């Protein structure tokens, strides 16, 4: 049995174990998500909130039919397995080792343990990966408008789950410009506007926290990380885009222990578990970097540039982060893409 198959089986088994163990600690954002989901299940209307409605709507489907939080964890596990398959599809589209990409995505601790947590990344992550797959396909055939439309629709759906997913739209526009597809850029903007306009118009923005997010990132006293109790009205300092960028990017990429921590209700994860999570994360970053360098060398002098879509997506997430603020959990949607980047060897 190949090691890739063993890793996929182990990753699926870990997600099934999460289902058997049931939900983990419900705290921070997950408390509000669950309350919103139960309110929706009882027939109450959506109200403006600091969070996008996609994840509470998803959870409310389980509550409406009388299922509880364990069923939501089971749904999360299925979403995690779907993410593994999408990572393989992205690798296959780029001519890389699909089995290796699936194997890496399956065993990264932050994804394997995520189903127990009632957080929106469970749904945002597969949607973000699917949007990336559709972007790669659109970039490979930039003259086909329907591909750009499919990408934009999926990006809008992901944004309804987590507003930060709108970063992938910037990546789409970058790729459309790189491919000199003005029609593609117009289609992306048009589809996204139509999809988000009803929500934005009704709620005067994506969420009620849009202004405070900018203040956290660029306002007086900004540190690069999250700060509670920040008003939505403050003086923005554009110079902080540059001075705080290193701190924000460090918070985005340097550590990966939030899922480990959220397993524990009253204290942070034991040191050994934190070390395990972070060693896996650093290994993935190193492998993705080496893979990107090797792929660039292998494709030098050729017309093959489809992997630029991965760079565009990762770069767009980084750009959005330096405008707002860096938190380790925000890099979760990038994990499958880094796994694909690590698989620079082509399958024969």
N, C-alpha and C positions, 0 to 999 in steps of 0.2 A: 504493500500500500504506500503510495507516494506521500511525502510529508505534507504536501498541500491539502490532500484529502483528509489527512489526520487533523490538520489545523481547522478545516471547515467543520468537521464532525465535532471537534472539541468546542468550537465557537457556538455551534447550534446547541450542543449539550449544555453549555453555560447559560444560554438564554432559556432553555427548558428548566434548568435549575432555578432560575429567577422566578419562573411561573410557580414552581412547586413551593418556593420559599415565601411567595406572596410579596406585597408591596413593602418597600423599605420605609425609612423615615419620611414623613410628609411635613415639610417645613419650607420656609421662605416662599418663593413664588408658587410652589406646588400647593400651598394652602389656599391661595387665592384662585388658582386654576380650578381646584376641586370645588370650591364654593360656587364659582361661576357655572361649572358644569352641572352641579345639582340644581341650581336656580333655573338653568335652561331646560333641564329634564322635567322640572315642575311646570313648565309652560311660560315662564317669565321671559320678557323681551331682553335682547342684548342692550346693555347700557355702555356709555363711554367708560373706558378703563385704561390703566397703564399697560394693558396687555392686548395683543391681537386676539381675535375670537376663534381662530381655527382649532387650537388645541382644546379649549373648553367645549366647543361644539363636538369635537371627536369623542371626548370622554362622556359627554351627555348622551350619546347614542347608547352606550352601555347602561347608563343609569335608567334610561327610558324603558328599556326592556327588562328591568329588574335585576340586572347583573351588577356586581360590585367591583371593588378595586382589583381583586385578583384577576377578574376577566380583562380589565384594562391592562394589567401586566402581561397577560397572555397576548393581547393585541400588540403591545409593545414588542414582545418577542418576535411576533410575525413581521412587524415592521423592520426589526433588526435583521432578520433573515433576508427580507427583501433588499435591504441595503447591501448585504453581501453580494447578492445576485446583480444588483445595479453596478457595483464596483467592478465586477467581472465583465459586464457589458461595456463599460467605459474603456477598460483595458483592451477588450477585443476590438472595439471601434478604432482604437489608436494603434492596433497591431502589436500590442504587448501581451504579456503572459496573463491571461484571464484567470487561470487557476491560482497563480501566485497572488494576484490582487485580491481575490476572494479569500484566500488563506490569511493574508495579513489583516484584512478588514475584520475577519471573523474573530481573531484572537486579541486584538487591541483591547486592553482591560476596560477602558472607559466606555467602549461600545458594548462589550460583552456583558457588563454589569448594569448598563443603563435601564433595561426594562423594568427594574424594580422601582424606579423613580418616576413620579407622576409629573414629569417636566416636559415642556413642549419640544425639546430636542428629539424626543422619540419619533415624532411625526415630521418635524422640520428636516431632519437629517436625510431620510429617504427621498423626500420631495426635492431637496437641494441637490442630491446626487442625481436624481432623474432629470432635473433641469440642466445639470452639467452634461449629462449624456445627450440630451436634445441639442444643447449648444454645440457640442463636438460634431454631431451629425449635420447641423446647420452650417457650421464652418467648413465642413468637407464638401458641401454642395451649396455655396452661398447664393446661388441664383434661384433657389427654390423657396418661395415666400412662405409656403405652408410650414416648412421646417422652423423658420424664425417665429412664426405664429405659435407653433406648438411649444417652443422654448419659452416664449414670453408668457403664455398661459400657465405653464408649470411654475415659472418664476413668480407669477402673481399669486398662485395658490400657496407656494412656500412662504411668501410675504404675509399672507393672511394668518399663517401659523406663528412666524417670528418676523418682525419687521426688519431685522438686520439682514434677512435673506434677500432684501432688495439689492444688496451689493452685487448679486449675480447678474442683475440687469445691466449694471455698469460694465461688467465683463462682456456681456452680449454686445453692447454698443461698441466696445473696443474691438471685438472680433469682427463685427460688421465693417468697421472702418479699415481694419487690417486687410480684410478680404475685398475692400472696395465695393461693398454692397450697400449702396444708399437705400435701396428698397428694403433690405433686411433691417437696417436701423429704423426706418420709418414704421415698418410692421411691428417691431419690438416696442417702440414708444406708443404706437396706436393701441395695440392689444393691452399693454399694461395700463394705459390711461382708462380704457373702457372697463377693464376688470376692477381697478381700484377706485375709480371715480365715485361710485355710489357710497362706498364706505367713507372715503376721505371727505366727501361733501357733507354727509350726515354727521360725522364726528369731528369735523374741522381739523383733520389730520389723521395720521395712522393710529396714534394712541394719544391719551391725555398726557403722556410723559415725554412727548417729542421735544418740547422746549427745555425741560429739565435735563434731558439726556445731553443736549448741546451745552447746557450750563455746567454739567458735571465734567464734560470733556474739555471745554474751552473757557469756562468762566473763572471768576476770581477764586483762588484757593484750589484750583484743579491740581491733582497729583498724578493723573494718568490712570488711576483706578476708580472704582465705584465709591461714591459718597452719598450717604443717606440724607434725606431732608433738604435737598437742594431745590430752590424755587425755579420755576420755569421762566422767570424774568430776571435777567442778569446781564451784565456787560460782558460781551464775548471778546476774547483776546486772540486774534488770529495767529499771533506769534507763537502761541502754545501748540499750534499744529506741528511746529518744528522742534520746539524745546522739549515737549512732552512725548514726541513720537517714539524715542527709544524705550521709555518706561511703559508706554501703552503696548508696543509690540512685544516687549519682554513679558508682560502679563498675558498677552494673547498666546505666545508660542513657548515660553520657557517652562511652564509647569502644567501638569495634567493630573490633578488629584481631587477634582471636585466631585466626581462620582464616588470615589472611594470615601471621601468625607461624608457625603450625604447618606451613606449606608448607616451612619451612626447618629443616633438621635441626640445624645447629650454631649458628645465630645468628638473631636476630629479622629480620623482614621489612625490606627496604630502606625508607628514609624515604619515597620516592615512593609505594610500595605502601601503606604505612600511611596516608599522606595521602589516597590514593584511596579506601581503605576507609572512613575516617572522614568524609570529605566526603559520601560516599553515605549514610552513617548519619545524619549531622546533617541532610541534606536530607530524609530520610525522616521524622525526628522533627518537623521544621518543617512538612512537608506534612501529617502526621497531625494536628498541633495545629491548623493552619489549617482542615483539613477538619472536625475535630470542632467548632470554633467556628462555621463556616459552616453545618454541618448543624443545630446547635442553634438558630441563628437562623431557618433555613428551616422548622424544625418547631415553632417557638414558637406556642403557641395551638392546637396540634393534639393528637390522642391518640397520635401516633406516637412510640414510645419503644423500638423494638427495638434501637437501637444501644447502649442501656445495657448490653447483654450484653458488648460489647467493653470498655467502661469497667470492668465488674465483673471481667472476666478480667485485664486489665492491672493493676487495683488489687489483686487477690488475689495476683498474682505479686509485686508490690511489698511487700505485707504479709508474705508468707513470707520475702522477702529481708531485711527489717529484723529478723526474728527470727533468721535464720541469718547469712548473709554475702553480700556482693555480688561477683559476678564477671561480666565482660563477656559471656562465652559463655552465661550463663543467660538472656539476653534473646532468644536466637535464636528460640524458639517464638513470640515476640510479633511478629516481623517481618511475617508475612502479615497479622496483625490491624492493625498500623500502616498497612500498604499499603491495606487496606480502608478504614480511617479517613480516609486521604488522599483517597479517591474520594468526595467528598461530593456531587458532581453526579449527578443522577438521569438515567438513560437514558430517552428517550421511548419 
